[in-house]
């Protein structure tokens, strides 16, 4: 019985170097994949910032802005129209 058990016990020891090599190779591939990621935003990923605009100074209470953002070799333009509120009241929910 002991003679049968010894080959089975030594088998994992023979496989350990192979598993270690596979683990190291997998870690290197994962690192290369993370390093080579481009700037594409995937679902649930966010690239964000904050733009603060002061209240319109004009007498009509309106202001129009064009915001242009260069990103990853592309240009993205946004038009914002801001209207000054005469009054605001928040009601409790």
Residue frames as a rotation matrix with the C-alpha (Angstrom) as fourth column:
UNK 1
0.568 0.823 0.000 0.00
0.823 -0.568 0.000 0.00
0.000 0.000 -1.000 0.00
UNK 2
0.458 -0.484 -0.746 2.80
0.114 -0.800 0.589 2.43
-0.882 -0.355 -0.311 0.83
UNK 3
-0.588 -0.728 0.351 4.53
0.423 0.093 0.901 1.62
-0.689 0.679 0.254 -2.45
UNK 4
-0.115 0.626 0.771 1.42
0.975 -0.079 0.210 2.65
0.192 0.776 -0.601 -4.38
UNK 5
0.775 0.487 -0.403 1.05
0.590 -0.786 0.185 5.91
-0.227 -0.381 -0.896 -2.45
UNK 6
0.006 -0.875 -0.484 4.62
0.404 -0.440 0.802 7.13
-0.915 -0.200 0.350 -3.02
UNK 7
-0.695 -0.268 0.667 4.30
0.717 -0.187 0.672 7.66
-0.055 0.945 0.322 -6.81
UNK 8
0.278 0.876 0.395 1.05
0.816 -0.432 0.384 9.58
0.507 0.215 -0.835 -6.28
UNK 9
0.715 -0.056 -0.696 2.66
0.507 -0.644 0.573 11.80
-0.481 -0.763 -0.432 -3.65
UNK 10
-0.309 -0.933 -0.187 5.67
0.448 -0.316 0.837 12.59
-0.839 0.175 0.515 -5.84
UNK 11
-0.137 0.323 0.936 3.52
0.988 -0.025 0.153 13.49
0.072 0.946 -0.316 -8.89
UNK 12
0.878 0.478 0.000 2.54
0.477 -0.877 0.059 16.96
0.028 -0.052 -0.998 -7.61
UNK 13
0.390 -0.814 -0.431 6.21
0.085 -0.434 0.897 17.69
-0.917 -0.386 -0.099 -6.95
UNK 14
-0.488 -0.540 0.686 7.03
0.712 0.208 0.671 16.96
-0.505 0.816 0.282 -10.60
UNK 15
0.135 0.660 0.739 4.19
0.933 -0.335 0.128 19.22
0.332 0.672 -0.662 -11.78
UNK 16
0.543 0.114 -0.832 5.08
0.607 -0.738 0.295 22.15
-0.580 -0.665 -0.470 -9.50
UNK 17
-0.522 -0.765 -0.378 7.81
0.257 -0.564 0.785 23.58
-0.813 0.312 0.491 -11.78
UNK 18
-0.696 0.337 0.634 5.40
0.677 0.013 0.736 23.37
0.240 0.941 -0.237 -14.74
UNK 19
0.404 0.904 -0.142 2.66
0.892 -0.356 0.277 25.17
0.200 -0.238 -0.950 -12.79
UNK 20
0.220 -0.409 -0.886 5.13
0.479 -0.746 0.463 27.81
-0.850 -0.526 0.032 -11.61
UNK 21
-0.824 -0.545 0.154 6.25
0.366 -0.304 0.880 28.40
-0.433 0.781 0.450 -15.21
UNK 22
-0.311 0.804 0.507 2.62
0.822 -0.041 0.569 28.70
0.478 0.593 -0.648 -16.36
UNK 23
0.539 0.513 -0.668 1.84
0.808 -0.540 0.237 31.12
-0.239 -0.667 -0.705 -13.52
UNK 24
-0.214 -0.714 -0.666 4.86
0.321 -0.696 0.643 33.33
-0.923 -0.076 0.378 -14.38
UNK 25
-0.876 -0.080 0.475 4.00
0.481 -0.088 0.872 33.26
-0.028 0.993 0.116 -18.08
UNK 26
0.067 0.986 0.155 0.37
0.924 -0.120 0.364 34.19
0.377 0.118 -0.919 -17.33
UNK 27
0.423 0.030 -0.906 1.45
0.632 -0.726 0.271 37.09
-0.649 -0.687 -0.326 -15.12
UNK 28
-0.638 -0.727 -0.252 3.73
0.265 -0.515 0.815 38.41
-0.723 0.454 0.521 -17.88
UNK 29
-0.677 0.454 0.579 0.95
0.659 0.024 0.752 38.18
0.327 0.891 -0.316 -20.47
UNK 30
0.397 0.859 -0.324 -1.51
0.915 -0.339 0.220 39.97
0.079 -0.384 -0.920 -18.16
UNK 31
0.082 -0.458 -0.885 1.02
0.428 -0.786 0.447 42.73
-0.900 -0.415 0.132 -17.52
UNK 32
-0.891 -0.417 0.181 1.61
0.312 -0.271 0.910 43.14
-0.331 0.867 0.372 -21.27
UNK 33
-0.275 0.878 0.393 -2.14
0.856 0.037 0.516 43.28
0.438 0.478 -0.761 -21.87
UNK 34
0.533 0.459 -0.711 -2.64
0.775 -0.603 0.191 45.96
-0.341 -0.653 -0.677 -19.22
UNK 35
-0.293 -0.747 -0.597 0.28
0.305 -0.665 0.682 47.95
-0.906 0.018 0.423 -20.60
UNK 36
-0.929 -0.146 0.340 -1.02
0.356 -0.096 0.930 47.84
-0.103 0.985 0.142 -24.17
UNK 37
-0.015 0.997 -0.075 -4.57
0.916 -0.017 -0.400 49.03
-0.400 -0.075 -0.913 -23.33
UNK 38
-0.610 -0.123 0.783 -5.59
0.568 -0.757 0.323 51.93
0.552 0.642 0.532 -25.51
UNK 39
-0.979 0.205 -0.025 -7.76
-0.143 -0.759 -0.635 54.87
-0.149 -0.618 0.772 -24.46
UNK 40
-0.481 0.856 -0.190 -11.03
-0.113 0.154 0.982 53.24
0.869 0.494 0.022 -25.48
UNK 41
-0.643 0.385 0.662 -13.71
-0.748 -0.130 -0.651 53.61
-0.165 -0.914 0.372 -22.84
UNK 42
-0.798 0.373 -0.474 -15.60
0.158 0.888 0.432 50.39
0.582 0.269 -0.767 -22.29
UNK 43
0.264 0.955 0.135 -19.04
-0.023 -0.134 0.991 50.01
0.964 -0.265 -0.014 -20.72
UNK 44
0.853 0.206 -0.479 -18.99
0.479 0.053 0.876 51.07
0.206 -0.977 -0.054 -17.05
UNK 45
-0.221 -0.946 -0.239 -15.68
0.969 -0.241 0.059 52.96
-0.114 -0.218 0.969 -17.49
UNK 46
0.851 0.523 -0.051 -15.67
0.522 -0.852 -0.025 56.72
-0.056 -0.005 -0.998 -16.90
UNK 47
-0.447 -0.879 0.165 -13.30
0.873 -0.469 -0.134 59.51
0.195 0.084 0.977 -17.88
UNK 48
0.567 0.824 0.001 -14.46
0.769 -0.530 0.358 62.58
0.295 -0.202 -0.934 -16.03
UNK 49
-0.734 -0.679 -0.004 -13.65
0.626 -0.674 -0.392 66.10
0.264 -0.291 0.920 -14.98
UNK 50
0.173 0.778 -0.604 -15.42
0.868 -0.410 -0.280 69.16
-0.465 -0.476 -0.747 -13.60
UNK 51
-0.630 -0.228 0.742 -16.15
0.573 -0.782 0.245 72.38
0.525 0.579 0.623 -15.45
UNK 52
-0.149 0.546 -0.824 -17.42
0.836 -0.375 -0.400 75.25
-0.528 -0.749 -0.401 -13.31
UNK 53
-0.409 0.127 0.904 -19.28
0.655 -0.649 0.388 78.08
0.636 0.750 0.182 -15.06
UNK 54
-0.897 0.131 -0.422 -20.10
0.247 -0.644 -0.725 81.33
-0.366 -0.754 0.545 -13.32
UNK 55
0.077 0.997 -0.011 -23.63
0.681 -0.061 -0.730 82.70
-0.728 0.049 -0.683 -13.50
UNK 56
-0.042 -0.054 0.998 -24.39
0.945 -0.327 0.022 84.68
0.325 0.943 0.065 -16.66
UNK 57
-0.593 -0.255 -0.764 -23.59
0.550 -0.821 -0.153 88.40
-0.588 -0.510 0.628 -16.35
UNK 58
-0.886 0.219 0.408 -25.63
0.272 -0.465 0.842 89.47
0.374 0.858 0.353 -19.36
UNK 59
-0.747 0.646 0.157 -28.82
-0.636 -0.627 -0.450 91.45
-0.192 -0.436 0.879 -18.85
UNK 60
0.086 0.822 -0.562 -30.90
-0.839 0.364 0.404 88.73
0.537 0.437 0.721 -20.49
UNK 61
0.234 -0.028 0.972 -29.50
-0.846 0.486 0.218 86.16
-0.478 -0.874 0.090 -18.03
UNK 62
0.963 0.080 0.259 -28.25
0.051 0.885 -0.464 83.81
-0.266 0.459 0.847 -20.75
UNK 63
0.085 -0.962 -0.258 -24.79
-0.837 -0.209 0.505 82.65
-0.540 0.173 -0.823 -21.74
UNK 64
0.984 0.164 -0.076 -23.64
-0.176 0.777 -0.604 80.31
-0.040 0.608 0.793 -24.48
UNK 65
0.124 -0.975 0.183 -20.37
-0.749 0.029 0.662 78.40
-0.651 -0.219 -0.727 -24.31
UNK 66
0.819 -0.065 -0.570 -18.60
-0.350 0.730 -0.587 76.06
0.454 0.681 0.575 -26.69
UNK 67
0.393 -0.676 0.623 -16.32
-0.677 0.246 0.694 73.65
-0.622 -0.695 -0.361 -24.87
UNK 68
0.689 -0.268 -0.673 -13.75
-0.503 0.493 -0.710 71.85
0.522 0.828 0.205 -27.01
UNK 69
0.488 -0.492 0.721 -11.85
-0.602 0.408 0.686 68.91
-0.632 -0.769 -0.097 -25.54
UNK 70
0.205 -0.491 -0.847 -9.01
-0.806 0.406 -0.430 67.22
0.555 0.771 -0.312 -27.40
UNK 71
0.240 -0.102 0.965 -8.66
-0.732 0.634 0.249 63.58
-0.637 -0.767 0.078 -26.35
UNK 72
-0.022 -0.342 0.939 -6.71
0.167 0.925 0.341 60.68
-0.986 0.164 0.036 -27.86
UNK 73
-0.871 -0.443 0.210 -6.23
0.281 -0.101 0.954 62.42
-0.402 0.891 0.212 -31.19
UNK 74
-0.234 0.869 0.436 -9.90
0.860 -0.024 0.509 63.40
0.453 0.495 -0.742 -31.46
UNK 75
-0.986 0.024 0.165 -11.65
-0.087 -0.918 -0.386 66.68
0.142 -0.395 0.908 -30.77
UNK 76
-0.314 0.916 -0.252 -14.99
0.910 0.366 0.197 66.70
0.272 -0.167 -0.947 -28.96
UNK 77
-0.914 0.061 0.400 -17.08
-0.085 -0.995 -0.044 69.88
0.396 -0.074 0.915 -28.89
UNK 78
-0.312 0.828 -0.466 -20.01
0.949 0.295 -0.110 70.59
0.046 -0.477 -0.878 -26.58
UNK 79
-0.576 0.232 0.784 -22.34
0.000 -0.959 0.284 73.57
0.817 0.164 0.552 -26.67
UNK 80
-0.474 0.388 -0.790 -23.75
0.880 0.187 -0.436 74.71
-0.022 -0.902 -0.430 -23.35
UNK 81
-0.303 0.466 0.831 -26.55
0.055 -0.862 0.503 77.25
0.951 0.198 0.236 -23.00
UNK 82
-0.663 -0.023 -0.749 -26.92
0.740 0.135 -0.659 78.59
0.116 -0.991 -0.072 -19.50
UNK 83
-0.024 0.735 0.677 -29.95
0.170 -0.665 0.728 80.46
0.985 0.132 -0.109 -18.24
UNK 84
-0.935 -0.299 0.191 -30.01
-0.097 -0.303 -0.948 82.36
0.341 -0.905 0.254 -14.97
UNK 85
-0.242 0.870 -0.430 -32.89
0.828 0.416 0.376 81.33
0.506 -0.265 -0.821 -12.71
UNK 86
-0.137 0.294 0.946 -34.98
-0.235 -0.937 0.257 84.19
0.962 -0.187 0.197 -11.34
UNK 87
0.017 0.139 0.990 -35.95
-1.000 -0.002 0.018 82.20
0.004 -0.990 0.139 -8.29
UNK 88
-0.312 -0.164 -0.936 -35.51
-0.252 0.964 -0.085 78.70
0.916 0.209 -0.342 -7.01
UNK 89
0.050 0.319 0.946 -37.23
-0.999 0.030 0.043 76.82
-0.015 -0.947 0.320 -4.28
UNK 90
-0.705 -0.304 -0.641 -36.50
-0.306 0.946 -0.112 73.32
0.640 0.117 -0.759 -3.13
UNK 91
0.329 0.852 0.406 -39.31
-0.853 0.084 0.514 71.33
0.404 -0.516 0.755 -1.66
UNK 92
-0.523 -0.472 0.710 -38.76
-0.771 0.616 -0.159 68.58
-0.362 -0.631 -0.686 0.89
UNK 93
-0.307 0.377 -0.874 -39.56
-0.564 0.668 0.486 65.12
0.767 0.642 0.007 -0.33
